[in-house]
Amino acid sequence: MSKGREAAAGGGAAAVLLRYLQEQNRPYSAQDAFGNLQREHGLGKAAVVKALEQLAQQGRVREKVYGKQKIYFADQEQLPAASDAELRGLDGEIAARSAQLQALQQSCRQMEAELKDLNSSMTTPEIASEIEALTKDCASCTEKLERIKSATNHVTPEEKEKASEMLDAILEGYPKSKKEFFEEVGIETDEDHGVVLPVTT
């Protein structure tokens, strides 16, 4: 490529990059600018780097160095100032977007709360399993209750009281303690088995 063509190509790259930075109005590294423009304009990386450095030297764009990386952005003083109407329009757009953002955040919070409730709730299979287990427990308790009701060796409170009176009468002449007497004759009490009779009203 001749020097004239190289200069023309470099000038074309600089014009493309200057227009791009002004339109986007945000900072870019040479790598980012190259990645965004290479397909549409066929710019090589070396041409992009050279053009950006040239624009910075000419004062047409600003350059900032962060460590080993350089960032380029449009000179704000060269951009047209926004009119009052444009500023009011931007303020209105910002307010509308802010309201939209708040509505979306509120909706997200509601959905998160609903999701939390759903995750803490039992699923249909879990409910079915719980019902089955409770049904089995109820059947087992019912069976035990029927066996107890059908038993013939129940002692009523009245019978227990009569037996206690008879035992007290025997123990009046017995030389040992009540406990020792019960052990000798093989009497077992409710207390021995931890049985507590329900209180009747």
Steps between C-alpha positions, in 0.01 A plus 500: 500500500637845407552774756211693346261209542620439857435864585155480342424181691625654824291810441194283432555303822538821701177640358312177572635482855432867573140469382455176696633645827284810464185302421550250783637763741660244729858383556657219297834327493667445164414131524130573566480752215673254265263218599192719444607648165705237319207322336315807377803704393771236457745685721814323619608518863823685417304759300257551789782547754683742274186699419400532867848618599493749214160634606623533860812689387281735296280563805189372320448221756608457860739231618530351850756244610401230752801284572607355167171578326398819323139616488368740235183709507351798321599849614185624671578861413476419129155344535196725442335624818150372567217754492267561793227307320732205446605509866135507611430208267789306651380580853153372409646185349711441811195544725297259286779242500542540877128436555519200269799369693319537834196316363720217372683477833167484687378229263822305552463522879142370477605212276789416732259490797260275306787273400614478863147401607478239227839353591400475867164337417454124470467355154203282401703175530628612843144575618381161371784325685421692821130410475589134449729498805238672718232258379719206603563658842127554550424141403764373741366716786142390423604135511672546835196680638268219387724241664496696824122537488448131432730386781324331798764559766432870559486623857252777564579780744235356736662155493840651558369692802346184650827310447695778667266489804546123529878530473508776761306275736749214446798729542381615842622172646789442259844554656673617183452794266229528238759473221646182643152349532420579138827340390432184702148443366583624146279808483588752232371858518434765236793694638734205438422525129476879479124495430316824564123474504308786341330739735120472478278799560 
